[in-house]
Amino acid sequence: MDRLPLLEPAQLDPARRELYERIVGGPRGRGAQHFALTDDRGALRGPFNAFLLAPELGRSVQELGAGIRYGTALTPRSREAAVLLVAARWDSAFEREAHEAVGRASGLTESELATLGAGEVPDFADPGELACALLTSALLDGDIGDEQWRDLVPRIGLERFFELTVLVGYYSMLALQLRVFRV
């Protein structure tokens, strides 16, 4: 049972309509579409519908998400592996569906997708990808130990590690919203 009605474009007041247009007209809505952003009536799918409840805050959340998705130094494979680990941890069906499609497009194999879907770190050959996945797993457990820090952070650098902490927090927040709204 969805706890939040889908807000169709014709129902939106000007502030919500502006945010809707930012979402569908921004980087998520341009280029290759690996998952449907709207339903057949034009209502936003997944977490984006809830953003419309509080347009000013929703705009900030949407901009943060777009920055994580399109403006970080993380490789697409590393980013999608991290998102899928978060989705597995919080059992977020929408994020799993959406980001498995994006992950395939970024080059993750079916075997890697299955391992990530089980909440486990694949045996990535690329040391940076492996470090990102191991760090994501540790962040999902709550912290990075000193030994992990010394071993893994130098493999990706502080910039990417910072981006990874933001990514884990953002997608964990979305998973919470998707869960409580029963999306």
Residue, then its C-alpha position, 0 to 999 in steps of 0.5 A: m500500500d502506497r501511503l503517498p498518492l502519486l501527484e500528477p502534473a495537472q494537480l501541482d501548484p506552481a512551486r511543485r510544478e517548478l520542482y517537477e520540471r527541474i526533475v524531469g528536465g534535468p540530467r535525470g530526464r535527459g539522455a539515456q533512460h535506464f529506468a522510468l522516471t514517471d508513470d504513464r500519467g506523468a507522475l514521478r516514480g520512486p522517491f521523486n514524488a515525495f520531493l513534491l511534498a515540500p518543494e523547497l526542501g525537495r529541490s535541495v534533495q533533488e540537487l544533491g542527488a543530481g550532484i551525486r549521480y552526475g557530478t562526482a569523481l566516482t567512476p560509474r561502476s563504483r558509484e552504482a556498486a555503492v548505490l546497490l549495496v545501500a539498496a541491499r542493506w535497506d531492502s529498497a526495491f525501487e533503488r535496486e530496480a533503478h540502479e541495477a539498470v544503471g549499473r548494467a549500462s555502466g558495465l557491471t556484470e550480471s554476476e556482480l549485480a547478483t553479488l551486490g544485490a545480496g549485500e556482498v562485495p564482489d571480487f572486483a579486479d579494479p583496486g579502486e572499485l574494490a576499495c569503494a565497495l569495501l568502504t561502502s560496506a563499512l560505512l553501512d556498518g557505521d564507521i571505518g576502522d583505522e586499519q581500513w582507513r589506512d588500507l582503503v582510503p589511499r586507493i581512492g583518495l579523500e575526494r572520492f571518499f568524501e563523495l562516497t560518504v555523501l552517497v551512502g547517506y543520501y541513498s540511505m535517506l531515500a531508502l528510509q523515505l521509500r520504506v515509510f511511504r511504502v513506495 
